Each structure stands twice: as structure tokens, then as C-alpha cells.
Amino acid sequence: MRIFESVFGAFDHRVLDQSAREIVNTARRTGARVRGPIPLPTRIERFTVLRSPHIDKKSREQFEIRTHKRVLDIVDPTPQTVDALMKLDLAAGVDVEIKL
């Protein structure tokens, strides 16, 4: 039994969920079993900067970057599954990492 583990990451969770649906549909259509998508904890990176370059040390502004992740396991992929997933065009901004 071979398993492909795919980890997806994106800043926008809607784009990430849409890409995960496309991959699940493609894998199931070619005869592979799919586990997931399983949501992983969201990574939040916060930055604090001064609003003014001269004075007002207490006046600050905060920014954050949220990285959403999902895990998807493809169990017993067929050669057609691998070909279909390689040809699949995902949305911009989605980072895909595949482990065997």
C-alpha cells in the first residue's frame, strides 16, 4: 500500500479549500482512495512597527500573516492518478508539498 502525503499551504483559506476539492475529485475520479483534507493549525506571524518615524514611541501598528495548511493522503494511487495530478493546474498562491 503506497501513500502520497500532500501538504498544502496558502494565505487565503478559500483558495486552499478549492484547490483541495479539485485534488480530491481528480484522485477519486482516477480510482485512488483519499483521506482528508485534514486542517492543520494556522500559523500566525505578527509584526509590530512604529507608526511615526520621529516621535510617539507608544503609537504602533500591528500586521499579521496567516498561513493556512491542509494535509491530504492519497492511498494506493494508480499511474493515471499520478498523471492527472501532475497535469492539474491549481490556483495561484497555493504551495504544494508531496511526500512519498
Stockholm file with secondary structure:
# STOCKHOLM 1.0

chainA/1-100         MRIFESVFGAFDHRVLDQSAREIVNTARRTGARVRGPIPLPTRIERFTVLRSPHIDKKSREQFEIRTHKRVLDIVDPTPQTVDALMKLDLAAGVDVEIKL
#=GR chainA/1-100 SS CCEEEEEEEESCHHHHHHHHHHHHHHHHHTTCEEEEEEEEEEEEEEEEEESCSSSCTTCEEEEEEEEEEEEEEEESCCHHHHHHHHHCCCCTTCEEEEEC
#=GC SS_cons         CCEEEEEEEESCHHHHHHHHHHHHHHHHHTTCEEEEEEEEEEEEEEEEEESCSSSCTTCEEEEEEEEEEEEEEEESCCHHHHHHHHHCCCCTTCEEEEEC
//
